[in-house]
Amino acid sequence: MIFSKKNNLSILYFLGFVLATSVALTGYIQSSFIESFVGLQWLGIFFVGAMFVTLIAMLFFSELISRFTNYRIVLLFLILKILAIAMLVLTNSSFWLFPTFILFIVTTNLIWINMDIFIESCSSDRLTGKIRGTYFTFLNLGWVLTPLAAGYLVGNNNYRLAFIAAGLLLIPVLIIFLFKQKKLKDHCHYKHKSILYTVKKILKSWNLKGIFLISFLLHFFYTVLVIYMPIYLNQYIGFSWPTLGLIFTFMLLPFILLEYPAGIMADKYLGEKEILILGFFIIIAASALFYFTQSTNVIIWALILFMSRCGAALVESMREAYFFKIVDVKHVDFINLFRTAQPLAYVVAAGLGIFLLSIYPLRYLFIFTAIILLSGIYFTLRLRDTK
């Protein structure tokens, strides 16, 4: 049984790597792709709309999983995502772009919940930090290896090539899921409860509520960086897309270097709180530097972005370790609601971006982000340590 779980984890680590590579190919260029259709002032509306629909879909996703199983649902959403990418590549209309982009974003986020459940079904609390650290190392390896390729695929704003490559990578993922049905099909009965019941349970537990808020803040930071940083560096600082590919590749290295050892440290020595606090201090300082840095030097920006991801990697790995130590795979509603932090953060961050950009230059968004992230220190201090 232990060997079987390890074997399943190896398959899931590989699938996570390929999925992350597919997502990363479009992750840092999708905002520029949308902007080429509608302009900067409408960009936030696309992300708010897509993430609002994602949030609604997530609220009912656990019921779908309980009724049809996680395995069948992941197959369905992989097919839908491939179709969404094909439609994005073929469309030349901003009218059709909006619903197609929504389908693309919704399926992307729901597939990651499917993967969470697969990984948790093969995990034990004693090794949660190590398993989650390993899983996220594979995911981040996909993110690290991809920006350079995406930069060259985009070249002179040819965004569609990156989307085509992302869609092609999903085909082997779908095939592996089909051929590994016996290993990956569901082996437990999920305890599905109503949304209201789940929300009440989370609100009554500071540990669940606190880690949810920490996850929200991390995704708020990611949202600002993913939507607005490529545009800022490309259009305001003046870096080309191939240059940005190099910068983003270097920027993402901390996710590979830090998450696995941080997970082991949390399991064996420190616990999660101390590492979370350190991570928040780093990303707060980096966000402030985004605002104050006026340099056009590639090395300076690469180092600041690298620093920001050192903090984010620590927060991300500890968030995962802490949450999955206090939640079991059968409680799919908690896992599902926990992942709503991402679309909720996208809605809030993109909405804030729309408001601030109507008043201030783009760089002011970064100092507001730093101020908001300060609350993460308070939320972390109130968590009960697992050690």
C-alpha positions as YAML, in Angstrom:
chain: A
units: angstrom
residues:
- id: 1
  name: MET
  ca: [0.00, 0.00, 0.00]
- id: 2
  name: ILE
  ca: [2.87, 2.37, 0.88]
- id: 3
  name: PHE
  ca: [4.64, 1.49, -2.39]
- id: 4
  name: SER
  ca: [1.39, 2.09, -4.29]
- id: 5
  name: LYS
  ca: [0.99, 5.54, -2.75]
- id: 6
  name: LYS
  ca: [4.59, 6.45, -3.55]
- id: 7
  name: ASN
  ca: [4.08, 5.29, -7.13]
- id: 8
  name: ASN
  ca: [0.90, 7.34, -7.41]
- id: 9
  name: LEU
  ca: [2.70, 10.38, -6.02]
- id: 10
  name: SER
  ca: [5.40, 10.02, -8.66]
- id: 11
  name: ILE
  ca: [2.75, 10.04, -11.37]
- id: 12
  name: LEU
  ca: [1.03, 13.05, -9.81]
- id: 13
  name: TYR
  ca: [4.31, 14.96, -9.44]
- id: 14
  name: PHE
  ca: [4.96, 14.50, -13.16]
- id: 15
  name: LEU
  ca: [1.40, 15.48, -14.11]
- id: 16
  name: GLY
  ca: [1.70, 18.56, -11.90]
- id: 17
  name: PHE
  ca: [4.94, 19.51, -13.67]
- id: 18
  name: VAL
  ca: [3.37, 19.27, -17.13]
- id: 19
  name: LEU
  ca: [0.21, 21.11, -16.04]
- id: 20
  name: ALA
  ca: [2.30, 23.88, -14.47]
- id: 21
  name: THR
  ca: [4.38, 24.19, -17.64]
- id: 22
  name: SER
  ca: [1.19, 24.56, -19.67]
- id: 23
  name: VAL
  ca: [-0.21, 27.20, -17.29]
- id: 24
  name: ALA
  ca: [3.12, 29.07, -17.10]
- id: 25
  name: LEU
  ca: [3.38, 29.39, -20.89]
- id: 26
  name: THR
  ca: [0.43, 31.80, -20.80]
- id: 27
  name: GLY
  ca: [0.62, 32.96, -17.17]
- id: 28
  name: TYR
  ca: [2.75, 36.05, -17.72]
- id: 29
  name: ILE
  ca: [1.53, 36.96, -21.21]
- id: 30
  name: GLN
  ca: [-2.23, 36.54, -20.85]
- id: 31
  name: SER
  ca: [-2.72, 40.08, -19.52]
- id: 32
  name: SER
  ca: [-0.79, 41.52, -22.47]
- id: 33
  name: PHE
  ca: [-2.78, 39.28, -24.83]
- id: 34
  name: ILE
  ca: [-6.08, 40.59, -23.44]
- id: 35
  name: GLU
  ca: [-4.78, 44.17, -23.46]
- id: 36
  name: SER
  ca: [-4.05, 43.87, -27.19]
- id: 37
  name: PHE
  ca: [-7.81, 43.48, -27.70]
- id: 38
  name: VAL
  ca: [-9.33, 45.89, -25.16]
- id: 39
  name: GLY
  ca: [-6.66, 48.25, -23.73]
- id: 40
  name: LEU
  ca: [-5.24, 48.66, -20.23]
- id: 41
  name: GLN
  ca: [-8.30, 50.41, -18.77]
- id: 42
  name: TRP
  ca: [-10.51, 47.35, -19.43]
- id: 43
  name: LEU
  ca: [-7.96, 44.70, -18.55]
- id: 44
  name: GLY
  ca: [-9.00, 44.44, -14.90]
- id: 45
  name: ILE
  ca: [-12.62, 43.83, -15.88]
- id: 46
  name: PHE
  ca: [-11.64, 40.68, -17.78]
- id: 47
  name: PHE
  ca: [-9.83, 39.27, -14.75]
- id: 48
  name: VAL
  ca: [-12.54, 40.35, -12.30]
- id: 49
  name: GLY
  ca: [-15.20, 38.70, -14.48]
- id: 50
  name: ALA
  ca: [-13.21, 35.50, -14.97]
- id: 51
  name: MET
  ca: [-12.33, 35.13, -11.31]
- id: 52
  name: PHE
  ca: [-15.83, 35.99, -10.12]
- id: 53
  name: VAL
  ca: [-17.22, 33.14, -12.25]
- id: 54
  name: THR
  ca: [-14.39, 30.92, -10.95]
- id: 55
  name: LEU
  ca: [-15.35, 31.78, -7.38]
- id: 56
  name: ILE
  ca: [-18.98, 30.83, -8.01]
- id: 57
  name: ALA
  ca: [-17.94, 27.61, -9.74]
- id: 58
  name: MET
  ca: [-15.69, 26.66, -6.82]
- id: 59
  name: LEU
  ca: [-18.52, 27.05, -4.33]
- id: 60
  name: PHE
  ca: [-20.37, 24.21, -6.07]
- id: 61
  name: PHE
  ca: [-17.35, 22.20, -7.18]
- id: 62
  name: SER
  ca: [-17.20, 19.92, -4.14]
- id: 63
  name: GLU
  ca: [-20.76, 18.79, -4.82]
- id: 64
  name: LEU
  ca: [-19.77, 17.84, -8.37]
- id: 65
  name: ILE
  ca: [-16.79, 15.88, -7.06]
- id: 66
  name: SER
  ca: [-18.90, 14.09, -4.45]
- id: 67
  name: ARG
  ca: [-21.47, 13.13, -7.08]
- id: 68
  name: PHE
  ca: [-19.29, 12.24, -10.08]
- id: 69
  name: THR
  ca: [-15.83, 11.56, -8.44]
- id: 70
  name: ASN
  ca: [-12.66, 13.56, -8.70]
- id: 71
  name: TYR
  ca: [-11.27, 11.35, -11.47]
- id: 72
  name: ARG
  ca: [-14.18, 11.86, -13.87]
- id: 73
  name: ILE
  ca: [-14.34, 15.60, -13.20]
- id: 74
  name: VAL
  ca: [-10.64, 16.15, -13.98]
- id: 75
  name: LEU
  ca: [-11.07, 14.43, -17.34]
- id: 76
  name: LEU
  ca: [-14.03, 16.67, -18.18]
- id: 77
  name: PHE
  ca: [-12.23, 19.88, -17.26]
- id: 78
  name: LEU
  ca: [-9.05, 18.94, -19.11]
- id: 79
  name: ILE
  ca: [-11.12, 18.53, -22.29]
- id: 80
  name: LEU
  ca: [-12.92, 21.84, -21.65]
- id: 81
  name: LYS
  ca: [-9.62, 23.65, -21.11]
- id: 82
  name: ILE
  ca: [-8.18, 22.32, -24.37]
- id: 83
  name: LEU
  ca: [-11.31, 23.60, -26.15]
- id: 84
  name: ALA
  ca: [-10.99, 26.99, -24.41]
- id: 85
  name: ILE
  ca: [-7.37, 27.35, -25.56]
- id: 86
  name: ALA
  ca: [-8.34, 26.44, -29.13]
- id: 87
  name: MET
  ca: [-11.03, 29.13, -29.07]
- id: 88
  name: LEU
  ca: [-8.61, 31.76, -27.69]
- id: 89
  name: VAL
  ca: [-6.17, 30.97, -30.50]
- id: 90
  name: LEU
  ca: [-8.84, 31.24, -33.19]
- id: 91
  name: THR
  ca: [-10.83, 34.27, -32.01]
- id: 92
  name: ASN
  ca: [-10.29, 37.77, -33.37]
- id: 93
  name: SER
  ca: [-13.26, 39.30, -31.57]
- id: 94
  name: SER
  ca: [-13.18, 40.98, -28.16]
- id: 95
  name: PHE
  ca: [-16.84, 39.95, -27.80]
- id: 96
  name: TRP
  ca: [-16.02, 36.22, -27.94]
- id: 97
  name: LEU
  ca: [-12.76, 36.71, -26.08]
- id: 98
  name: PHE
  ca: [-14.52, 37.46, -22.79]
- id: 99
  name: PRO
  ca: [-16.54, 34.20, -22.35]
- id: 100
  name: THR
  ca: [-13.68, 32.14, -23.80]
- id: 101
  name: PHE
  ca: [-11.19, 33.67, -21.36]
- id: 102
  name: ILE
  ca: [-13.61, 32.95, -18.51]
- id: 103
  name: LEU
  ca: [-13.79, 29.27, -19.50]
- id: 104
  name: PHE
  ca: [-9.99, 29.16, -19.74]
- id: 105
  name: ILE
  ca: [-9.50, 30.64, -16.25]
- id: 106
  name: VAL
  ca: [-12.28, 28.60, -14.60]
- id: 107
  name: THR
  ca: [-11.02, 25.25, -15.90]
- id: 108
  name: THR
  ca: [-7.43, 26.11, -14.94]
- id: 109
  name: ASN
  ca: [-8.37, 26.78, -11.33]
- id: 110
  name: LEU
  ca: [-10.69, 23.80, -10.94]
- id: 111
  name: ILE
  ca: [-8.10, 21.37, -12.30]
- id: 112
  name: TRP
  ca: [-5.71, 22.46, -9.53]
- id: 113
  name: ILE
  ca: [-8.36, 21.53, -6.95]
- id: 114
  name: ASN
  ca: [-8.61, 18.10, -8.57]
- id: 115
  name: MET
  ca: [-4.83, 17.77, -8.22]
- id: 116
  name: ASP
  ca: [-4.99, 18.83, -4.55]
- id: 117
  name: ILE
  ca: [-7.40, 16.01, -3.84]
- id: 118
  name: PHE
  ca: [-5.29, 13.44, -5.70]
- id: 119
  name: ILE
  ca: [-2.17, 14.49, -3.76]
- id: 120
  name: GLU
  ca: [-3.91, 14.57, -0.38]
- id: 121
  name: SER
  ca: [-5.33, 11.07, -0.97]
- id: 122
  name: CYS
  ca: [-1.71, 9.80, -1.10]
- id: 123
  name: SER
  ca: [-0.44, 11.84, 1.86]
- id: 124
  name: SER
  ca: [-0.04, 11.33, 5.61]
- id: 125
  name: ASP
  ca: [0.02, 14.15, 8.17]
- id: 126
  name: ARG
  ca: [3.51, 13.13, 9.34]
- id: 127
  name: LEU
  ca: [4.94, 13.79, 5.86]
- id: 128
  name: THR
  ca: [2.61, 16.56, 4.67]
- id: 129
  name: GLY
  ca: [5.31, 19.23, 4.56]
- id: 130
  name: LYS
  ca: [7.70, 17.00, 2.59]
- id: 131
  name: ILE
  ca: [5.03, 15.77, 0.14]
- id: 132
  name: ARG
  ca: [3.59, 19.23, -0.46]
- id: 133
  name: GLY
  ca: [7.07, 20.68, -0.74]
- id: 134
  name: THR
  ca: [8.01, 18.06, -3.34]
- id: 135
  name: TYR
  ca: [4.75, 18.58, -5.26]
- id: 136
  name: PHE
  ca: [5.20, 22.35, -5.38]
- id: 137
  name: THR
  ca: [8.85, 21.94, -6.36]
- id: 138
  name: PHE
  ca: [7.69, 20.03, -9.45]
- id: 139
  name: LEU
  ca: [5.02, 22.66, -10.16]
- id: 140
  name: ASN
  ca: [7.52, 25.45, -9.81]
- id: 141
  name: LEU
  ca: [10.07, 23.63, -11.95]
- id: 142
  name: GLY
  ca: [7.48, 23.93, -14.72]
- id: 143
  name: TRP
  ca: [7.09, 27.64, -14.00]
- id: 144
  name: VAL
  ca: [10.85, 28.24, -13.91]
- id: 145
  name: LEU
  ca: [11.62, 26.46, -17.18]
- id: 146
  name: THR
  ca: [8.82, 28.16, -19.10]
- id: 147
  name: PRO
  ca: [9.14, 32.00, -19.12]
- id: 148
  name: LEU
  ca: [12.24, 31.91, -21.33]
- id: 149
  name: ALA
  ca: [10.43, 29.74, -23.87]
- id: 150
  name: ALA
  ca: [7.30, 31.91, -23.61]
- id: 151
  name: GLY
  ca: [9.35, 35.05, -24.19]
- id: 152
  name: TYR
  ca: [10.76, 33.66, -27.44]
- id: 153
  name: LEU
  ca: [7.41, 32.23, -28.56]
- id: 154
  name: VAL
  ca: [5.76, 35.61, -28.08]
- id: 155
  name: GLY
  ca: [8.64, 37.45, -29.80]
- id: 156
  name: ASN
  ca: [7.00, 40.48, -31.42]
- id: 157
  name: ASN
  ca: [3.68, 40.10, -29.61]
- id: 158
  name: ASN
  ca: [2.71, 36.79, -31.24]
- id: 159
  name: TYR
  ca: [0.82, 35.58, -28.16]
- id: 160
  name: ARG
  ca: [-1.10, 32.81, -29.92]
- id: 161
  name: LEU
  ca: [1.98, 30.58, -30.26]
- id: 162
  name: ALA
  ca: [2.29, 30.41, -26.48]
- id: 163
  name: PHE
  ca: [-1.37, 29.40, -26.17]
- id: 164
  name: ILE
  ca: [-0.95, 26.70, -28.85]
- id: 165
  name: ALA
  ca: [2.03, 25.23, -26.96]
- id: 166
  name: ALA
  ca: [0.04, 25.32, -23.70]
- id: 167
  name: GLY
  ca: [-2.84, 23.42, -25.30]
- id: 168
  name: LEU
  ca: [-0.58, 20.76, -26.82]
- id: 169
  name: LEU
  ca: [0.94, 20.02, -23.39]
- id: 170
  name: LEU
  ca: [-2.50, 19.16, -22.00]
- id: 171
  name: ILE
  ca: [-2.97, 16.27, -24.44]
- id: 172
  name: PRO
  ca: [-0.38, 13.93, -22.80]
- id: 173
  name: VAL
  ca: [-1.83, 14.85, -19.38]
- id: 174
  name: LEU
  ca: [-5.27, 13.72, -20.54]
- id: 175
  name: ILE
  ca: [-3.82, 10.51, -22.02]
- id: 176
  name: ILE
  ca: [-1.94, 9.65, -18.79]
- id: 177
  name: PHE
  ca: [-5.09, 10.17, -16.71]
- id: 178
  name: LEU
  ca: [-6.99, 7.85, -19.07]
- id: 179
  name: PHE
  ca: [-4.35, 5.09, -18.92]
- id: 180
  name: LYS
  ca: [-3.85, 5.37, -15.13]
- id: 181
  name: GLN
  ca: [-7.52, 5.07, -14.17]
- id: 182
  name: LYS
  ca: [-6.98, 2.14, -11.78]
- id: 183
  name: LYS
  ca: [-4.25, 3.98, -9.87]
- id: 184
  name: LEU
  ca: [-5.86, 7.41, -9.73]
- id: 185
  name: LYS
  ca: [-9.58, 6.73, -9.42]
- id: 186
  name: ASP
  ca: [-11.22, 7.74, -6.13]
- id: 187
  name: HIS
  ca: [-10.83, 5.37, -3.17]
- id: 188
  name: CYS
  ca: [-12.82, 7.22, -0.53]
- id: 189
  name: HIS
  ca: [-16.27, 8.63, 0.11]
- id: 190
  name: TYR
  ca: [-16.20, 12.41, 0.31]
- id: 191
  name: LYS
  ca: [-18.03, 14.11, 3.18]
- id: 192
  name: HIS
  ca: [-19.93, 16.79, 1.34]
- id: 193
  name: LYS
  ca: [-21.64, 19.51, 3.37]
- id: 194
  name: SER
  ca: [-23.46, 22.68, 2.37]
- id: 195
  name: ILE
  ca: [-21.52, 25.86, 1.59]
- id: 196
  name: LEU
  ca: [-23.07, 27.61, 4.58]
- id: 197
  name: TYR
  ca: [-22.05, 24.77, 6.94]
- id: 198
  name: THR
  ca: [-18.48, 24.82, 5.62]
- id: 199
  name: VAL
  ca: [-18.18, 28.61, 5.94]
- id: 200
  name: LYS
  ca: [-19.47, 28.48, 9.52]
- id: 201
  name: LYS
  ca: [-16.97, 25.76, 10.46]
- id: 202
  name: ILE
  ca: [-14.11, 27.79, 9.03]
- id: 203
  name: LEU
  ca: [-15.24, 30.99, 10.76]
- id: 204
  name: LYS
  ca: [-15.37, 29.16, 14.12]
- id: 205
  name: SER
  ca: [-11.79, 27.91, 13.78]
- id: 206
  name: TRP
  ca: [-9.12, 30.63, 13.86]
- id: 207
  name: ASN
  ca: [-6.56, 28.20, 12.40]
- id: 208
  name: LEU
  ca: [-8.71, 27.54, 9.32]
- id: 209
  name: LYS
  ca: [-9.78, 31.17, 9.05]
- id: 210
  name: GLY
  ca: [-6.24, 32.46, 9.56]
- id: 211
  name: ILE
  ca: [-4.63, 30.20, 6.98]
- id: 212
  name: PHE
  ca: [-7.39, 31.13, 4.52]
- id: 213
  name: LEU
  ca: [-6.61, 34.83, 5.01]
- id: 214
  name: ILE
  ca: [-2.90, 34.14, 4.59]
- id: 215
  name: SER
  ca: [-3.66, 32.31, 1.34]
- id: 216
  name: PHE
  ca: [-5.80, 35.26, 0.21]
- id: 217
  name: LEU
  ca: [-2.93, 37.70, 0.83]
- id: 218
  name: LEU
  ca: [-0.44, 35.51, -1.03]
- id: 219
  name: HIS
  ca: [-2.75, 35.32, -4.04]
- id: 220
  name: PHE
  ca: [-3.38, 39.06, -3.83]
- id: 221
  name: PHE
  ca: [0.38, 39.53, -4.21]
- id: 222
  name: TYR
  ca: [0.50, 37.02, -7.10]
- id: 223
  name: THR
  ca: [-2.41, 38.74, -8.85]
- id: 224
  name: VAL
  ca: [-0.79, 42.16, -8.82]
- id: 225
  name: LEU
  ca: [2.51, 40.69, -10.04]
- id: 226
  name: VAL
  ca: [1.03, 38.44, -12.73]
- id: 227
  name: ILE
  ca: [-1.39, 40.99, -14.23]
- id: 228
  name: TYR
  ca: [0.49, 44.26, -13.89]
- id: 229
  name: MET
  ca: [4.23, 43.57, -13.48]
- id: 230
  name: PRO
  ca: [4.81, 42.26, -17.06]
- id: 231
  name: ILE
  ca: [3.02, 45.31, -18.45]
- id: 232
  name: TYR
  ca: [4.96, 47.65, -16.15]
- id: 233
  name: LEU
  ca: [8.34, 46.16, -17.04]
- id: 234
  name: ASN
  ca: [7.54, 45.93, -20.76]
- id: 235
  name: GLN
  ca: [5.78, 49.24, -21.40]
- id: 236
  name: TYR
  ca: [7.05, 51.53, -18.64]
- id: 237
  name: ILE
  ca: [10.59, 50.26, -17.89]
- id: 238
  name: GLY
  ca: [11.18, 49.18, -21.49]
- id: 239
  name: PHE
  ca: [12.29, 45.52, -21.27]
- id: 240
  name: SER
  ca: [11.64, 43.32, -24.31]
- id: 241
  name: TRP
  ca: [9.76, 40.01, -24.00]
- id: 242
  name: PRO
  ca: [12.91, 37.87, -24.50]
- id: 243
  name: THR
  ca: [14.56, 39.91, -21.71]
- id: 244
  name: LEU
  ca: [11.50, 39.45, -19.51]
- id: 245
  name: GLY
  ca: [11.68, 35.72, -20.17]
- id: 246
  name: LEU
  ca: [15.20, 35.67, -18.71]
- id: 247
  name: ILE
  ca: [14.20, 37.84, -15.74]
- id: 248
  name: PHE
  ca: [11.14, 35.73, -14.90]
- id: 249
  name: THR
  ca: [13.12, 32.49, -15.19]
- id: 250
  name: PHE
  ca: [15.66, 33.78, -12.66]
- id: 251
  name: MET
  ca: [12.86, 35.25, -10.52]
- id: 252
  name: LEU
  ca: [11.15, 31.87, -10.10]
- id: 253
  name: LEU
  ca: [14.21, 29.91, -8.95]
- id: 254
  name: PRO
  ca: [13.40, 30.32, -5.21]
- id: 255
  name: PHE
  ca: [10.33, 28.13, -5.65]
- id: 256
  name: ILE
  ca: [12.59, 25.24, -6.64]
- id: 257
  name: LEU
  ca: [15.36, 26.02, -4.16]
- id: 258
  name: LEU
  ca: [13.32, 26.80, -1.03]
- id: 259
  name: GLU
  ca: [9.96, 25.00, -0.92]
- id: 260
  name: TYR
  ca: [11.19, 21.44, -0.42]
- id: 261
  name: PRO
  ca: [13.72, 22.24, 2.35]
- id: 262
  name: ALA
  ca: [11.20, 24.59, 3.99]
- id: 263
  name: GLY
  ca: [8.67, 21.74, 4.09]
- id: 264
  name: ILE
  ca: [11.18, 19.42, 5.76]
- id: 265
  name: MET
  ca: [12.16, 22.16, 8.25]
- id: 266
  name: ALA
  ca: [8.49, 22.64, 9.17]
- id: 267
  name: ASP
  ca: [7.93, 18.88, 9.62]
- id: 268
  name: LYS
  ca: [11.02, 18.20, 11.74]
- id: 269
  name: TYR
  ca: [12.17, 21.37, 13.46]
- id: 270
  name: LEU
  ca: [10.42, 24.74, 13.40]
- id: 271
  name: GLY
  ca: [6.76, 24.42, 12.51]
- id: 272
  name: GLU
  ca: [5.11, 26.74, 10.02]
- id: 273
  name: LYS
  ca: [4.62, 30.06, 11.86]
- id: 274
  name: GLU
  ca: [8.23, 31.21, 12.03]
- id: 275
  name: ILE
  ca: [8.83, 30.55, 8.34]
- id: 276
  name: LEU
  ca: [5.54, 32.25, 7.39]
- id: 277
  name: ILE
  ca: [6.53, 35.43, 9.25]
- id: 278
  name: LEU
  ca: [9.93, 35.52, 7.54]
- id: 279
  name: GLY
  ca: [8.27, 35.04, 4.16]
- id: 280
  name: PHE
  ca: [5.85, 37.90, 4.72]
- id: 281
  name: PHE
  ca: [8.62, 40.29, 5.78]
- id: 282
  name: ILE
  ca: [10.46, 39.54, 2.54]
- id: 283
  name: ILE
  ca: [7.52, 40.02, 0.16]
- id: 284
  name: ILE
  ca: [6.45, 43.23, 1.94]
- id: 285
  name: ALA
  ca: [9.96, 44.67, 1.52]
- id: 286
  name: ALA
  ca: [10.09, 43.57, -2.14]
- id: 287
  name: SER
  ca: [6.67, 45.10, -2.91]
- id: 288
  name: ALA
  ca: [7.86, 48.41, -1.48]
- id: 289
  name: LEU
  ca: [10.99, 48.22, -3.65]
- id: 290
  name: PHE
  ca: [8.83, 47.76, -6.76]
- id: 291
  name: TYR
  ca: [7.39, 51.20, -6.04]
- id: 292
  name: PHE
  ca: [10.63, 52.99, -5.13]
- id: 293
  name: THR
  ca: [12.88, 51.49, -7.85]
- id: 294
  name: GLN
  ca: [13.17, 53.75, -10.89]
- id: 295
  name: SER
  ca: [16.18, 51.98, -12.43]
- id: 296
  name: THR
  ca: [16.11, 50.48, -15.94]
- id: 297
  name: ASN
  ca: [18.93, 48.07, -15.05]
- id: 298
  name: VAL
  ca: [17.97, 44.46, -15.81]
- id: 299
  name: ILE
  ca: [20.08, 43.01, -12.97]
- id: 300
  name: ILE
  ca: [18.52, 45.26, -10.32]
- id: 301
  name: TRP
  ca: [14.99, 44.29, -11.33]
- id: 302
  name: ALA
  ca: [15.92, 40.61, -11.56]
- id: 303
  name: LEU
  ca: [17.32, 40.69, -8.02]
- id: 304
  name: ILE
  ca: [14.27, 42.48, -6.57]
- id: 305
  name: LEU
  ca: [11.91, 40.04, -8.28]
- id: 306
  name: PHE
  ca: [14.05, 37.11, -7.09]
- id: 307
  name: MET
  ca: [13.84, 38.48, -3.54]
- id: 308
  name: SER
  ca: [10.04, 38.76, -3.79]
- id: 309
  name: ARG
  ca: [9.75, 35.12, -4.81]
- id: 310
  name: CYS
  ca: [12.00, 34.00, -1.94]
- id: 311
  name: GLY
  ca: [9.35, 35.35, 0.41]
- id: 312
  name: ALA
  ca: [6.47, 33.99, -1.67]
- id: 313
  name: ALA
  ca: [8.03, 30.50, -1.81]
- id: 314
  name: LEU
  ca: [8.30, 30.38, 1.98]
- id: 315
  name: VAL
  ca: [4.72, 31.57, 2.48]
- id: 316
  name: GLU
  ca: [3.38, 29.20, -0.18]
- id: 317
  name: SER
  ca: [5.07, 26.08, 1.16]
- id: 318
  name: MET
  ca: [4.05, 26.82, 4.76]
- id: 319
  name: ARG
  ca: [0.49, 27.64, 3.76]
- id: 320
  name: GLU
  ca: [0.20, 24.24, 2.07]
- id: 321
  name: ALA
  ca: [1.87, 22.33, 4.91]
- id: 322
  name: TYR
  ca: [-0.21, 24.00, 7.63]
- id: 323
  name: PHE
  ca: [-3.57, 23.64, 5.90]
- id: 324
  name: PHE
  ca: [-3.17, 20.00, 4.88]
- id: 325
  name: LYS
  ca: [-1.98, 19.04, 8.37]
- id: 326
  name: ILE
  ca: [-5.31, 20.17, 9.82]
- id: 327
  name: VAL
  ca: [-7.57, 18.96, 6.98]
- id: 328
  name: ASP
  ca: [-8.14, 15.45, 5.62]
- id: 329
  name: VAL
  ca: [-8.84, 14.44, 2.00]
- id: 330
  name: LYS
  ca: [-12.41, 13.39, 2.92]
- id: 331
  name: HIS
  ca: [-13.24, 16.98, 3.80]
- id: 332
  name: VAL
  ca: [-13.37, 18.06, 0.17]
- id: 333
  name: ASP
  ca: [-15.51, 21.10, 1.08]
- id: 334
  name: PHE
  ca: [-12.71, 22.59, 3.19]
- id: 335
  name: ILE
  ca: [-10.16, 22.02, 0.41]
- id: 336
  name: ASN
  ca: [-12.53, 23.49, -2.14]
- id: 337
  name: LEU
  ca: [-13.34, 26.58, -0.07]
- id: 338
  name: PHE
  ca: [-9.66, 27.06, 0.79]
- id: 339
  name: ARG
  ca: [-8.87, 27.35, -2.93]
- id: 340
  name: THR
  ca: [-11.48, 30.07, -3.38]
- id: 341
  name: ALA
  ca: [-8.88, 32.39, -1.83]
- id: 342
  name: GLN
  ca: [-7.27, 32.64, -5.27]
- id: 343
  name: PRO
  ca: [-10.25, 33.85, -7.33]
- id: 344
  name: LEU
  ca: [-11.39, 36.03, -4.43]
- id: 345
  name: ALA
  ca: [-7.95, 37.65, -4.33]
- id: 346
  name: TYR
  ca: [-8.01, 38.11, -8.10]
- id: 347
  name: VAL
  ca: [-11.38, 39.87, -7.92]
- id: 348
  name: VAL
  ca: [-10.24, 42.17, -5.11]
- id: 349
  name: ALA
  ca: [-6.77, 42.88, -6.53]
- id: 350
  name: ALA
  ca: [-7.98, 43.43, -10.09]
- id: 351
  name: GLY
  ca: [-10.82, 45.61, -8.77]
- id: 352
  name: LEU
  ca: [-8.33, 47.64, -6.74]
- id: 353
  name: GLY
  ca: [-6.19, 47.91, -9.87]
- id: 354
  name: ILE
  ca: [-9.10, 49.33, -11.88]
- id: 355
  name: PHE
  ca: [-9.77, 51.92, -9.16]
- id: 356
  name: LEU
  ca: [-6.14, 52.93, -8.50]
- id: 357
  name: LEU
  ca: [-5.21, 53.16, -12.18]
- id: 358
  name: SER
  ca: [-7.98, 55.71, -12.67]
- id: 359
  name: ILE
  ca: [-6.24, 57.95, -10.11]
- id: 360
  name: TYR
  ca: [-2.53, 57.03, -9.85]
- id: 361
  name: PRO
  ca: [0.27, 55.78, -12.13]
- id: 362
  name: LEU
  ca: [0.72, 52.00, -12.26]
- id: 363
  name: ARG
  ca: [3.67, 51.82, -9.83]
- id: 364
  name: TYR
  ca: [1.48, 53.09, -6.95]
- id: 365
  name: LEU
  ca: [-0.33, 49.75, -7.01]
- id: 366
  name: PHE
  ca: [2.84, 48.11, -5.65]
- id: 367
  name: ILE
  ca: [3.09, 50.28, -2.51]
- id: 368
  name: PHE
  ca: [-0.60, 49.66, -1.78]
- id: 369
  name: THR
  ca: [0.15, 45.94, -2.08]
- id: 370
  name: ALA
  ca: [2.97, 46.22, 0.48]
- id: 371
  name: ILE
  ca: [0.65, 47.97, 2.95]
- id: 372
  name: ILE
  ca: [-2.07, 45.34, 2.55]
- id: 373
  name: LEU
  ca: [0.43, 42.48, 3.03]
- id: 374
  name: LEU
  ca: [1.39, 43.83, 6.48]
- id: 375
  name: SER
  ca: [-1.78, 42.21, 7.85]
- id: 376
  name: GLY
  ca: [-0.25, 38.80, 7.07]
- id: 377
  name: ILE
  ca: [2.10, 39.16, 10.05]
- id: 378
  name: TYR
  ca: [-0.88, 39.57, 12.41]
- id: 379
  name: PHE
  ca: [-2.78, 36.61, 10.92]
- id: 380
  name: THR
  ca: [0.28, 34.39, 11.22]
- id: 381
  name: LEU
  ca: [0.99, 35.30, 14.84]
- id: 382
  name: ARG
  ca: [-2.53, 34.17, 15.82]
- id: 383
  name: LEU
  ca: [-2.18, 30.69, 14.31]
- id: 384
  name: ARG
  ca: [-1.67, 27.74, 16.67]
- id: 385
  name: ASP
  ca: [1.62, 26.09, 15.69]
- id: 386
  name: THR
  ca: [1.51, 22.44, 14.68]
- id: 387
  name: LYS
  ca: [4.80, 21.65, 16.46]
...
